[in-house]
């Protein structure tokens, strides 16, 4: 798993807290109930929901996602524990470039294509 830069962690943690709180409320769970169900510390959950800069472990995020039925990949990314994979477009561009012929120049005299660069 990739760790975000230290200066970005507080922003990501505060961004994670609100969706967790909203999902908890939607599930009609109290903080203590969620902490017990997810088998995490109440203090960690309170700090997370209040937006305090805390280091969230992958296990904590996994358990919260499991109990609250949240998408793990998105929440892990929001927590700064993973990074979104680049689209397949980059790989397709590299494959295209690898199979392309070299760029040919027009000669000034004839207006024809020249194979020398």
N, C-alpha and C positions, 0 to 999 in steps of 0.2 A: 504494500500500500504506500502511496505517496503522501508525504506530509507537506502541508502548505508552508510558505515562508512565515516566520514567527510574527511579522507585522500584520499579516492577513488573518491570522487565526481568530482574533477578537471579532472581526467583521463576520466571518463565516459562522462562528458560534452564535452570535446574536441573530443571524439570519436563520439558523436552525431552530432556535428556541420558539419562535412564534408558530411555525407549522406544527411543532410537537404539541404546544399548548392547545392550538385549535383542534388538532386531531384528538387529543385527550378529552377536551370538552365535548366534541362531537360524539365520542364514545361514552359520554356521561360517566367518566372516571375522575375521582379525586386524585390529587398528587400521591397520596399514600397508597391508594389502590393501584395506580399505574406502577409505582416503584416496586410494590410487592409482586405484581403480575410479571413485570419485566425483570425482576430480581436485580434491581439496581438501587444504589443509595438514594434516599430521599433528598439529601443535601445536594447531590449531583443533579438530580432532576430539577430542583428549585433553582439552582444556579444556571442550568441550561435554559429553562423557561424565562428567567429574568434577564437573559442576554449577557450574563457575566462571562468574561473570557475564561472558559474552562477547557481543558484538554479532554475531548470526548474520545473514548476508546471505541474501536470497531465493534466490540462485543456489545457495548451499551447501545450503539446505533442499531445493530442487528436486532437486539431484543425489543427496542422501542418499535421498530418497523414491524416486527412479528406481532406484537400485542396490538398496535394501533392500525395494522393493515396498511402500512405506507410502503411505497415503492423503494426497495432497498438501494438500488443503484442511484437514484436521484437524491435520496437522503444522505447516502455516503458521500456523494459529490458535494452536496450542500454543507456537510460537516467538514469538508476539506480533507477527507480521508482518501479520496480517489480523485482522479481528473478525468474529464470527459474524453473519450477516445476521439481522435480525429476521424473525420468522415472518410469513406473509402475513396472520395474524390482525389485526395493526395496520392494514393497508391495508383489510381487509374492514370493520373497525369504522368507519373514516373514510368509506368509501363508503356504509355503512348510515346513518350520521349525516347525511351530505349529502343523502340521499334521503328522510329522515324528515320528517314534518310537525311543526310546532311543538307544543310541549307546551301542552295546554289545561287550564284550571283549572275546578274545580267552583264554581259560585256558591253562596254560603251560603244564600240565600233559597230557591232552587228545587231545588237539588240537581242542576241541569242543567249541562251543559258550557258554559263561556264561552270565547269565542275571544280575549278580551282578556287580556293578561298584566299 
